[in-house]
Structures are given as structure tokens and as C-alpha cells.
Amino acid sequence: MFQNSDEDILDSPVINEEIVEARLRNLVLYNDDHNTFEFVIESLIQVCNHEPLQAEQCTYIVHYNGKCSVKNGSYLDLNPMRVALCDRGLSAVIE
């Protein structure tokens, strides 16, 4: 049978791991009557790193459904994008 001596316990490395679970959230873009399709598409490409087709599809979903989740991730990742979209005059929230 295996037994640890006090010396073995003192010499063993201490593993101190902190597990942080980030809750996934959605960056939601809302429709408005002020911005053009082209501007919204350009904003999604520049701010959210969308491909042009993805940005166009999201823009149409926003137009016809009133809102669209344009990006998923942690709050820390999404908040700078939300701020940048809002600075451009778009309506975006993190849910």
C-alpha cells in the first residue's frame, strides 16, 4: 500500500487553478429608420469583423425582424463592439 510521508506532501507542487466561466452573451443590433443598408453593412464589417455576405444577411434580418444577434461572446469581448456601433449611431445592446 502506498503511503505519503510528511516530507512528500511538503515537496509536492501546489496547483492553484482558478476556473473562470464566461457566460456567453449576444450583441444584438436593432433596426432604425436613420441609417442606410450600406452604412450598417460597412459598420458590421469594420466593427464586428463580419464577412460582407454575413454583414448583408444580418442587415436584412435587422430590417425585416427588427433586430438580429450579430455576434456572440463574453461581455468583455462584446462591449467594445457595442460601444463602437452605438458611436456610429446604431442601436445595439448586449443580452
C-alpha beads as a LAMMPS data file, in Angstrom:
LAMMPS data file: protein, C-alpha beads

95 atoms
94 bonds

1 atom types
1 bond types

-500.0 500.0 xlo xhi
-500.0 500.0 ylo yhi
-500.0 500.0 zlo zhi

Masses

1 110.0

Atoms # bond

1 1 1 0.000 0.000 0.000
2 1 1 1.283 3.493 -0.902
3 1 1 1.791 5.941 1.941
4 1 1 2.844 9.586 1.771
5 1 1 5.316 10.837 4.281
6 1 1 5.119 14.382 5.595
7 1 1 8.182 15.212 3.521
8 1 1 6.479 14.035 0.290
9 1 1 3.474 16.232 0.976
10 1 1 5.619 19.305 1.646
11 1 1 7.652 18.779 -1.534
12 1 1 4.718 18.204 -3.849
13 1 1 3.778 21.121 -6.106
14 1 1 0.689 23.086 -5.258
15 1 1 -1.686 23.538 -8.144
16 1 1 -3.812 26.590 -7.759
17 1 1 -6.172 26.749 -10.684
18 1 1 -8.995 29.193 -10.847
19 1 1 -11.688 28.223 -13.280
20 1 1 -13.490 31.210 -14.679
21 1 1 -16.578 30.503 -16.696
22 1 1 -17.549 33.291 -19.049
23 1 1 -21.239 33.496 -19.763
24 1 1 -21.845 33.754 -23.484
25 1 1 -23.893 36.755 -24.483
26 1 1 -25.305 38.171 -27.699
27 1 1 -24.597 41.522 -29.296
28 1 1 -27.977 42.497 -30.694
29 1 1 -28.413 45.158 -33.358
30 1 1 -31.803 46.883 -33.603
31 1 1 -33.495 48.409 -36.616
32 1 1 -33.771 52.159 -37.069
33 1 1 -35.092 54.499 -39.726
34 1 1 -31.940 56.615 -39.975
35 1 1 -29.060 54.511 -41.250
36 1 1 -28.683 53.123 -44.761
37 1 1 -28.154 49.470 -45.587
38 1 1 -24.687 50.295 -46.878
39 1 1 -23.701 52.058 -43.657
40 1 1 -24.928 49.192 -41.460
41 1 1 -23.137 46.616 -43.633
42 1 1 -19.922 48.650 -43.528
43 1 1 -20.216 49.028 -39.751
44 1 1 -20.666 45.288 -39.193
45 1 1 -17.648 44.548 -41.380
46 1 1 -15.428 47.098 -39.630
47 1 1 -16.595 46.713 -36.036
48 1 1 -17.637 43.049 -35.798
49 1 1 -15.248 41.635 -38.418
50 1 1 -18.107 40.213 -40.479
51 1 1 -17.578 38.971 -43.986
52 1 1 -19.523 41.119 -46.485
53 1 1 -22.189 38.436 -47.083
54 1 1 -22.659 37.867 -43.352
55 1 1 -23.000 41.620 -42.755
56 1 1 -25.546 41.910 -45.560
57 1 1 -27.593 38.985 -44.217
58 1 1 -27.609 40.437 -40.696
59 1 1 -28.660 43.812 -42.067
60 1 1 -31.655 42.264 -43.848
61 1 1 -32.628 40.332 -40.710
62 1 1 -32.473 43.565 -38.692
63 1 1 -34.584 45.347 -41.310
64 1 1 -37.302 42.697 -41.553
65 1 1 -37.342 41.328 -37.966
66 1 1 -36.448 44.485 -36.054
67 1 1 -33.305 43.007 -34.515
68 1 1 -30.543 40.472 -35.051
69 1 1 -27.853 38.873 -32.929
70 1 1 -24.742 39.931 -34.828
71 1 1 -22.040 38.483 -32.549
72 1 1 -21.733 36.019 -29.648
73 1 1 -19.111 36.067 -26.926
74 1 1 -18.247 37.273 -23.459
75 1 1 -19.326 40.663 -22.211
76 1 1 -15.699 41.836 -22.205
77 1 1 -15.315 40.937 -25.886
78 1 1 -18.671 42.332 -26.984
79 1 1 -18.796 45.614 -25.082
80 1 1 -16.172 47.447 -27.185
81 1 1 -18.120 46.422 -30.315
82 1 1 -21.390 47.629 -28.769
83 1 1 -19.815 50.971 -27.925
84 1 1 -18.360 51.323 -31.433
85 1 1 -21.708 50.527 -33.072
86 1 1 -23.514 52.989 -30.788
87 1 1 -20.864 55.648 -31.511
88 1 1 -21.791 55.236 -35.176
89 1 1 -25.418 55.972 -34.349
90 1 1 -26.642 52.359 -34.438
91 1 1 -28.767 50.784 -31.710
92 1 1 -27.013 47.819 -30.124
93 1 1 -27.274 46.067 -26.760
94 1 1 -25.720 43.058 -25.091
95 1 1 -28.192 40.424 -23.965

Bonds

1 1 1 2
2 1 2 3
3 1 3 4
4 1 4 5
5 1 5 6
6 1 6 7
7 1 7 8
8 1 8 9
9 1 9 10
10 1 10 11
11 1 11 12
12 1 12 13
13 1 13 14
14 1 14 15
15 1 15 16
16 1 16 17
17 1 17 18
18 1 18 19
19 1 19 20
20 1 20 21
21 1 21 22
22 1 22 23
23 1 23 24
24 1 24 25
25 1 25 26
26 1 26 27
27 1 27 28
28 1 28 29
29 1 29 30
30 1 30 31
31 1 31 32
32 1 32 33
33 1 33 34
34 1 34 35
35 1 35 36
36 1 36 37
37 1 37 38
38 1 38 39
39 1 39 40
40 1 40 41
41 1 41 42
42 1 42 43
43 1 43 44
44 1 44 45
45 1 45 46
46 1 46 47
47 1 47 48
48 1 48 49
49 1 49 50
50 1 50 51
51 1 51 52
52 1 52 53
53 1 53 54
54 1 54 55
55 1 55 56
56 1 56 57
57 1 57 58
58 1 58 59
59 1 59 60
60 1 60 61
61 1 61 62
62 1 62 63
63 1 63 64
64 1 64 65
65 1 65 66
66 1 66 67
67 1 67 68
68 1 68 69
69 1 69 70
70 1 70 71
71 1 71 72
72 1 72 73
73 1 73 74
74 1 74 75
75 1 75 76
76 1 76 77
77 1 77 78
78 1 78 79
79 1 79 80
80 1 80 81
81 1 81 82
82 1 82 83
83 1 83 84
84 1 84 85
85 1 85 86
86 1 86 87
87 1 87 88
88 1 88 89
89 1 89 90
90 1 90 91
91 1 91 92
92 1 92 93
93 1 93 94
94 1 94 95
